[in-house]
């Protein structure tokens, strides 16, 4: 980490640049200085965008093997530098080192998947001679980039959520400008350094740590016709409103629910998994478990198991190999969580465990029967806070899951195939996970939400489709 007075530079294409203006990156855990980072000037931002626009054609004309080779290189280098990058994530984000290492491994996998998809992103053939008037004709449909991508990334996965925007763009030949979160720019800058080692066209990828004002100007810049945003709901919908004539993908989070049905055989294992994935990484995961719905026949037993499991979560210094729950990103969010907990308890919720904070560290917390209308019941906590309540039957459970204005992912613990398919049919969310917490994600699967959780899909192949448009070629006079 660069803790000297010399600010760390940013990336305009494959060239590192700096400027007189800079800001500090500090550890969320103990507020120590991690690095200083230079902020691009308006002229440097214009240079990056102009280069991005100029790179659109050569990027689109790259062969599959050229795109795949670059992606393979990034995947390999992430693996080679894994420990360095993991410690950077922990330093700037406060994520426990065990989860930071997992994030680097996932990012390497994301680029590997993109390399594989780049090799088989071929389009489709459709013979048209099914009708006499179309004899000898065939349609070839391929997908081409809509244009350069503005990728706005959040703080909670400062490497892998950048990877989920950059890797699909490179796989289809789309230039991309990365705007990392101001609190966690270092991981994205390391990624920019690795990408600069490839043979991609110069100017195809830039990484610029920008303020909100300068990002707002890019949102409306016509040279960036695609925007991929992961972050808070108000900002995301504001971007979509501003960029009404652009292609916008939004990943905005939610208050993820998990249903534990009466037929699930191993309640202890389910409780331990729910506790882990409701509190890990400080609960700062878009699909972190927040609402736990348990069948009334097993509610008392399961509540006791979950309370014990949450109490067993290890919290502390994120550089400690045994720590599972780190701090939240800043004291403002820690204070917000504290006030939401106090509001819920004041409205009648039972406090089963936790409820306190010290600085940015919020104790893993479990509440029972949080009343409707409280912020913990209605909004995304984005912290290590869960609430549990009982339901009578599956009708009630599914209705309560769908009562949320969010719909990203939902977990359902059941062994019943009919229950699983009914949940898939009726739950209004982008994903339904059977026998698993909603927090689980494989980087190649489709990932995205409905309702207030956003629009569009990530997951490498699905993102490749999302940022491209189909174009049909008609061939005539063929002997089919």
N, C-alpha and C positions, 0 to 999 in steps of 0.2 A: 504493500500500500504506500501511496505517496503522501506522506504527512509533512513534507517540507513546504517552504513558502512558494515553491515553483508550482503553478497550477498544471494539472493534467490536461493535455490537449484533447481535441475531438477529431472526427474523421470527415473530411470532404472527399468523397471517393476513396482512393487508397492512400491519400496524403493526410498526414497528421497536421493539424493547424492549432493555433492558439490565438488569444486576444487579450487586451488589457483587463477586461472585466472577468470576474470569477466569483464562485460561491463555495461555501464549505459543505462537505458531506460528513456528517457526524453519526456515531454509533447510536442507535436507538436504545441500546442497553445501558450505557454509562456516559453517553454524550462526549466521548473522546473524539478528537479530530481524526478522521480516516483519510481524507484527501481534500485538496482544493481542485476545482474543475473550472476550466475556462469556458466562457459563454460566447458563442459566435456573435459577431456583429451583424447588423442588417446586411451589409455588403457580402459577408461570408455566407449568410443564409441564401441570398440571391444567387451567389456563385454555385452553391450546392444544388439548388432547384434547377438552375439553367443547365448544369451538367447532367442532372437526372433526366431532364427532358431530351437533351441531346443523346443520351445513352439509350433511349427507348427503342430506336430502330436496331442498333447493333445487338442489344440485349435480346430482342425478339428473334433475331436471326441466328442466335447461338444454336449449335446442334445439341441434340439430347446428350451426347457424350461429354460435351463441354460443360453443360449445366451440371450433369451428374458428377463430373470430376471435381468441380468447385465445391459442391455440397459434400462429397466424400471427404475432401480435404478439411473442411470445417469440422465435420464430425470427428475425424481422426485427431485433429489438433485440440478440440475440446477434451477429448479423452486423455491426451498426453499432458494437458495443463489442468487436469481436473482438480487437483488439490489446491492449486493457486486460485483458481476461479471460485471454488467452494468457499474458501476463506474470505475472498472478496465479498461474496454474497452475505456471509455471516457478519462481516464488518459493517457493511452499509445498510443491511436490512434487519439485522438482529435475529435472523433465522438460525436455529440450532444447527450445528455443523453436520449432524447426521442427516438432516433434511436438505441442507445445502448441497451435500454430496449427491443426494438423490436427484436434486434439480439439475445438476450438471450432467449426470448420466442420462436423464430424460432429454435434455437439450441435444446431446450427442445423438441420441436415438431419433429425435425429430429430424435432424439434418440427414441422418442415414435413410430414414423413410422417404424424405424428399428426393434424395438421390435415386432411390429405387423407382419412385413414382415418375420422376423426370424421364426415365428410360422407357416407360410404358404409357406415357400421356399421348396417345396416338389418334384419338377420335374414333369415328365409326363409319362403316360403309352401309349403305341402304340401297338395295336393288329396287328399281322402280317399275320393272316390267311386269308387275302384278296386274297392271292394267294395259290394254292393247295400245292405248295412246302413248304409253311411255316405254314402248319396246326399245331395247338397246340403250337404256338410260340408267345411270346410277348416281346417287348423291354421296358425296364425301363430306362429312361434317367434322370440322376440327375446331378447337378452342384457342383463342388468341388473347393476350393480355388486353384488358380495357385500357391500361396505361399505368404510369408510375403510381406507386402506393405511398401514402402517408401513414406510417405505422406509429400509433401513439400507445405506449405501453405503461402498465401500472408498476407499483413498487413491490407487490407481494411475491411475484416470481420474476425478478429483474433480468433473468437470463432466458428461462424457458418460454415465457410469454412473448418475449422478443423473438425467440426462435420460431414460434408459431406464426409469426407474421413475415419474417424474413425468408425462412426456408421455402414456403410455398411460392413466394414471389420469385425467388431465384429459380425454382423448378420450372416455372412457366415462362421465364424470361422477362419479368417485370422489374424495372428499377424500383428501389424502395428507400425512403428517407425515414430513419428511425428517430423518434422523439422519446427518449426514456423518461421515466419519472424523475423529477428533480431531486428527490430524496435518495434515489438509488441509480445513478447513471453509470457507475463504474463497471458493472458486469456487461452492459451493452457496449461500452467503449472497448472492453477487452474483446468482445465478439467482433467489433469493427476492425480491430487490429488483426484478428485471424482472417477475416474476409479479405483484408488488403493483401494478404499473401497469395491469393488466388489469381487466376488469369482472366477473371471477369472484366468486361469493359470498364475502363476508368470512369468514375462518376456514377456507376450503377447502384452503389450503396453508400449512403452517408449516415453518420450517427451524430446528431446535434442535440446537446442538452440545452433546451430552450425554455424561456419563460412562457407563461400563459398568453401574453400579448402577442408574442411572435408566432406562437403556435396557432393562435386565432387567425392570423393573416394567411397561414398556410392552408387552413381549413377551407378558405374561400378561393385559393389560388387555382385557376383553371388548368394549370399544368400538372396538377395532382388530382386526377379524376377518381381515384379510389382512396377511401379512408378506412382503415381498420383500427378500431378503438377498443381498448379494454380498460374499464375504470368505473367511476361512480355513475349512478343513474342520471342525475341532473346534467352533468357535463356531457354524457353520451347523447342524450336526447337533444341537448342544445346544439351539439355538433350536427346532428341529423337535420335539425331545423335550419341551421346556417347553410349546410351543404345540401340543400334540397335537390339540386340537379346533379349530384354525384352518386356513385355507388358506395354506400356506407354499411360496414359491418360493425355491429355493436355487441360486446360481451359485458354485461352490466351487473352480474351477480344476482343474489337472491337471499332467501332465508330458508335454506334447504331442510326438507323434512325427511325423516326415516320412520317407516311403519314396521313395528315388530308384531307380527300376527301370532295368534295363539298356537299355531302348529310348528313354530320354529323350535328345533330340538335342543340347541345349545345356547341357553340364555346368557351364560357367563361369557362365552366367546363373543357374542353379539354386543354385550355391554362393554367389554374391553375395547372392541373395535370402534364402537360409537364414541366412547370416551376419548380415545386416541385421536380420531379424526374430527372431533368437535373442538379440540383444544390445541392440536399440534400447530406449529408455526404461528402461535399466538391466535389461532382461530382465523387468521387472515387469508382465507381461501374462499373463492366465490361460492364453492359448494360445500363449505364447512358445515357439519351437522349443527343445526340450530334448534329444530323442532323434533322432538321424539314422541311419537304416538304409539302407545302400547296397549294391547288388548286387555280389557278389565280383568280377565281370568288370571293373567300372569302379571298384572301391573305392580302389585305389592312386592313380589319377589324380584321383578326386573328393576324396579326403582332402587331397591337396596343394593343390587349388584352394580348398577350404574353409578350410584353415589360412591361406593367403594372404589370403583375403577377410576372415577374422576379424581378422587382423593389421592390415588396412587400415581398420578401424572407427575413427572419430575420437571421442576421448573428452576431456572437460574441462569447462570452465565452461558450464553449460546455457544461459546467455544468449548464448553465441557462436553466430552463425548457421550455422557449419559443423560444430558438434558433433552427433554422432548418438547417443552413449551417455552418459547422465548417471549420477549417483550412485544408489545404492539409498536407501531411505527413511530409514534410520538406521544407526548404527554397529553396533548389535546384530545386524541382519540381514547387514551386511557381514561381521562376524566369523563368523556362522553359515556363510555361503557359503565363507569361507576354510577353516573346519574341515571342511566337506563335501568340498572339493577335496583337502585333505590326506588325509582318510580314504580317498578313492577311489585316490589315487596310492599310498598305503601298502598298499592291497589289491591293487595290481598294474596299475592303469590307467596308460596312457601319457599324459603331459602334452605336448600338441602346441603349445599357445600359452597364454600368460597364467598365471593361477594366483596372482597377487599382489593385494594391496589396499593402499590408503592411505586411512585414515579410512573414509568411506562410499563411496569409489570402488573398485569391483572391476574389475580388468582383464578385458576380454573373453577368455573362456577356452574352450579346446577340449581335450577328453580323448578317448582312444581306448580302447575295450573296457573300460568301467567294469564291474567285477564285480557280479553279482547280490548283493543283500543290503546293499549300501552305500546310504547315503541319497540320493546322486545318481541311483542307478539306480531307486530305489523311490518317492521323494517328489518334490514340486514344488520346484524350486530357487528360482524367483521371483527370478532374477538372471541376469546375462549369461554363463551357463555352459551349454555344449553338450557332448554326448558322441556319438561316431560309432563304428559297428561295421558289419561286413559280414554279409550273409546269402546263403545258397546259392540259394534259389528263393522263389517267391511264397508258398508254403505256410508256410515259416519266417518270412518277413517279417510276414505277417498274424498268425501265432501270437504273435510277439514284441510286435507292437503291442497285441494283446489281453491280453497277460500283465499289463499294468498294471491296477491297481485303479481308475484314472481313465479317463474316456472323454468328453472334451469335443469336441475337433476333431482331425482327423488329415489331413495332406497327403500326396498320392501323386503323384509325378512319373512319368507314363506317357503314352504316346500310344495305348495299346491300349484300345479300347472295351470289350472283354471284361474286361480287367484292372480298368478303372474300375468296371464294374458289379459285378464280383465283390468288389472292395474295399468298395463301398457296401453290398453284401449282408452281408458277413462282419465288417466292423470294428464293434466295439461302442463307438460314440461318437455324439454328437449331430450331428456333421457330418463329411463326408468331402469334401475339396477336391482336385480333380484338376488337376495342373499348377500347384499353388499351395501356399504354406506354410500350416500350420494357423492362423497368426496373423491371416490376412486375415478381415475381417468387413465386410459391408454392413449398415447399421443397420436395414434393412427386412426382412432375412432371418431365419428362425428361428434362435435361438442358445440353446444349453443343452446339458447333459451327461447322461450315464448313469453308473451305478455311483457311485463316490465323488465324482464331479464335480457331483452335485446332482440336483434335480428341477425340472420346469417349463421354460418357454421364454420368452426375451425376443425382441426384434425386434418392432416396434411393434404390428402386427396380432395377432401371436401372444401378446404380453403382454396386449393388450386382451381376448382370449378367456380368458386364464389368470386374470384378476382379476374376471371376470364369471361369472354362472351363467345358463343358459338357462331361459326361462319360456314355456310354451305357452299360446296363446289359441285356443279352439275356436269357430269360427263355424258356425252352423247355418242351415238353410232357405235356402241360396243356390242360385241358378240358375246352375250352373257350366257 
